[in-house]
Amino acid sequence: MSNDTIAAVLKTFTDYSNDFGKLEPDLMPKYFHLPAMLMTSGEVALMTENSSVIGVFTQLFAQLEHAGFKESKLNSLQISLVSEKQSIVSGVATRYKQNDSILEHFGLTYTLRRTDNSWKIIVGVLHDPNEFSASVPL
């Protein structure tokens, strides 16, 4: 798989991240392959149509605005191509408040799928920024 493919996934994800920072729910549907899911340790949001994507992000953005959100910054990012049409983006990000203090620090793992000539998010998971993995003998 080519560097062009990795660059396309990276562009999609950074465009998504940049639009996320604008806190405008109407910008979000174009990034998702429906149905799609967003998950945290406390919630799971299943989005089956554009209006449900807008609804989920309307609630999330309202919470962030209430908390004093200013911006998110990606601290690290890794892209894994698992096939010609599937990729996994993982990394660590920090959200900041208006006063530049840290609102939250979290890990992220997104699964994307290529449809036609664009990459779309199928699943997004926000999690502890520490990696927990183990090899299990079968």
C-alpha positions as CSV (number, residue, x, y, z in Angstrom):
1,M,0.0,0.0,0.0
2,S,1.3,3.3,-1.0
3,N,2.4,6.4,0.8
4,D,-0.4,8.2,-1.1
5,T,-2.9,6.0,0.7
6,I,-1.4,6.8,4.1
7,A,-1.5,10.5,3.2
8,A,-5.2,10.3,2.2
9,V,-6.1,8.7,5.5
10,L,-4.0,11.3,7.4
11,K,-5.7,14.2,5.5
12,T,-9.1,12.8,6.3
13,F,-8.4,12.5,9.9
14,T,-6.7,15.9,10.3
15,D,-9.5,17.6,8.4
16,Y,-12.0,15.9,10.8
17,S,-9.9,17.0,13.8
18,N,-9.8,20.6,12.4
19,D,-13.5,20.7,11.8
20,F,-14.2,19.2,15.2
21,G,-12.4,22.2,16.7
22,K,-14.9,24.5,15.1
23,L,-17.6,23.0,17.3
24,E,-20.1,23.1,14.4
25,P,-22.2,19.9,14.3
26,D,-23.2,20.3,10.7
27,L,-19.6,19.8,9.6
28,M,-19.4,16.3,11.0
29,P,-21.6,14.0,8.8
30,K,-19.3,14.1,5.8
31,Y,-16.6,12.2,7.8
32,F,-18.7,9.2,8.7
33,H,-19.6,6.0,6.9
34,L,-23.1,5.2,8.2
35,P,-23.9,3.4,10.4
36,A,-21.1,4.5,12.6
37,M,-20.3,4.4,16.3
38,L,-18.5,6.6,18.8
39,M,-17.5,5.1,22.1
40,T,-16.0,6.3,25.4
41,S,-15.7,4.3,28.6
42,G,-19.1,5.7,29.7
43,E,-21.1,6.0,26.4
44,V,-21.8,4.4,23.1
45,A,-23.4,6.5,20.3
46,L,-24.7,4.7,17.3
47,M,-25.3,7.0,14.3
48,T,-27.4,5.7,11.5
49,E,-28.2,8.8,9.5
50,N,-26.8,12.3,9.1
51,S,-29.3,13.8,11.6
52,S,-28.1,11.4,14.3
53,V,-24.5,12.4,13.6
54,I,-25.5,16.0,14.0
55,G,-27.4,15.2,17.2
56,V,-24.5,13.4,18.8
57,F,-22.1,16.2,18.0
58,T,-24.6,18.9,19.1
59,Q,-24.6,17.4,22.6
60,L,-20.9,16.8,22.7
61,F,-20.1,20.3,21.5
62,A,-22.5,21.8,24.0
63,Q,-20.7,19.9,26.8
64,L,-17.3,21.1,25.5
65,E,-18.4,24.7,25.3
66,H,-19.8,24.5,28.8
67,A,-16.4,23.2,30.0
68,G,-14.6,26.1,28.4
69,F,-13.1,24.2,25.4
70,K,-10.6,26.1,23.3
71,E,-8.9,23.5,21.1
72,S,-7.6,20.0,20.7
73,K,-4.1,19.1,19.8
74,L,-2.9,15.7,18.5
75,N,0.2,14.7,20.4
76,S,0.9,11.6,18.5
77,L,-0.7,9.7,15.6
78,Q,-0.2,6.3,14.0
79,I,-1.8,5.0,10.9
80,S,-2.1,1.3,10.1
81,L,-3.4,0.1,6.8
82,V,-5.1,-3.2,7.4
83,S,-6.2,-3.6,3.8
84,E,-6.7,-1.4,0.7
85,K,-10.0,-0.2,2.1
86,Q,-9.5,-0.3,5.9
87,S,-7.3,1.7,8.2
88,I,-6.8,2.3,11.9
89,V,-5.8,5.7,13.2
90,S,-4.6,5.7,16.8
91,G,-2.9,8.3,19.0
92,V,-3.0,10.6,21.9
93,A,-4.7,14.1,22.1
94,T,-5.1,16.9,24.6
95,R,-8.1,19.2,24.8
96,Y,-7.4,22.7,26.2
97,K,-9.7,25.2,27.9
98,Q,-9.8,28.9,27.0
99,N,-7.3,29.7,29.8
100,D,-4.9,27.1,28.2
101,S,-5.2,24.7,31.1
102,I,-5.8,21.0,30.2
103,L,-9.4,20.0,29.9
104,E,-8.6,16.3,29.2
105,H,-5.9,14.1,27.9
106,F,-7.0,10.9,26.1
107,G,-6.1,8.1,23.7
108,L,-8.0,7.7,20.5
109,T,-8.5,4.8,18.1
110,Y,-10.5,5.2,14.9
111,T,-11.4,2.7,12.2
112,L,-11.8,4.1,8.7
113,R,-13.1,2.6,5.5
114,R,-12.5,3.8,2.0
115,T,-15.6,4.3,-0.1
116,D,-15.2,5.4,-3.7
117,N,-12.3,7.9,-3.4
118,S,-12.7,9.0,0.2
119,W,-12.0,7.6,3.7
120,K,-14.9,7.6,6.2
121,I,-15.0,6.9,10.0
122,I,-16.8,3.8,11.0
123,V,-15.9,3.6,14.7
124,G,-14.2,6.1,17.0
125,V,-13.1,5.1,20.5
126,L,-11.7,7.5,23.1
127,H,-9.8,5.8,25.9
128,D,-7.1,6.0,28.5
129,P,-4.0,7.4,26.8
130,N,-1.9,4.6,28.2
131,E,-1.5,1.5,26.1
132,F,-2.7,-1.7,27.7
133,S,-1.9,-4.8,25.7
134,A,-1.0,-8.4,26.3
135,S,0.0,-11.3,24.2
136,V,-2.2,-14.3,24.9
137,P,-1.0,-17.8,23.9
138,L,-3.6,-19.8,22.0
